[in-house]
Amino acid sequence: MESLVDARGLLCPEPVLMVKREMERLGGKGRIKVLVDSGASKENISRLARSRGWAVTVQGEGPEYTLLLEK
């Protein structure tokens, strides 16, 4: 099952906090698709996910990015 976090239009740290809550809701494993429209959000979410052992795949060149997080 894949969950979706649409964080477009939001400023940091809100996108990171949304992803963190979703990771916790999933019990630390699963698949999360994240939509962002900020390079800073893309980098911060990628850093959070990797620090918690999640694999990160980034799609898009901007201004919108899709991050696929999987553990």
C-alpha positions in Angstrom: 0.0 0.0 0.0 1.3 3.5 -0.9 0.3 6.6 1.1 0.4 10.1 -0.4 1.6 13.3 1.3 0.9 16.4 -0.8 3.0 19.1 0.6 3.0 21.5 -2.4 2.6 25.1 -1.4 3.8 24.6 2.1 6.9 26.1 3.7 9.5 24.2 5.7 9.3 22.7 8.3 5.6 21.7 7.6 6.4 19.2 4.7 9.0 17.5 6.8 6.7 17.3 9.8 3.9 15.8 7.6 6.2 13.1 6.3 7.5 12.3 9.8 3.9 11.9 11.0 3.1 9.6 8.1 6.2 7.5 8.7 5.1 7.1 12.3 1.6 6.3 11.3 2.9 3.5 9.0 4.9 2.0 11.9 8.3 2.9 10.3 7.8 0.8 7.2 5.9 1.0 3.9 5.8 3.3 0.9 5.1 7.0 0.8 4.7 9.2 -2.2 5.5 12.8 -1.4 4.7 15.8 -3.6 6.7 19.0 -3.0 7.4 22.2 -4.9 10.5 23.4 -3.2 14.1 22.3 -3.5 14.6 22.9 0.2 11.7 20.6 1.1 13.0 17.9 -1.3 16.4 18.0 0.4 15.1 18.1 4.0 12.6 15.2 3.4 15.3 13.2 1.7 17.7 13.8 4.6 15.0 12.8 7.2 14.1 9.6 5.3 17.6 8.4 4.8 18.5 9.1 8.4 15.6 6.7 9.4 16.7 4.0 6.9 14.2 4.7 4.2 15.2 4.5 0.5 14.6 7.7 -1.4 13.9 8.1 -5.1 13.4 11.6 -6.5 11.6 12.3 -9.7 11.3 15.7 -11.4 13.6 18.6 -12.1 11.6 21.3 -10.5 9.6 23.3 -9.8 7.7 20.2 -8.6 9.3 17.0 -7.3 7.9 13.6 -6.5 9.7 11.7 -3.8 9.2 7.9 -3.3 10.1 6.7 0.1 10.3 3.0 0.8 11.3 0.8 3.7 
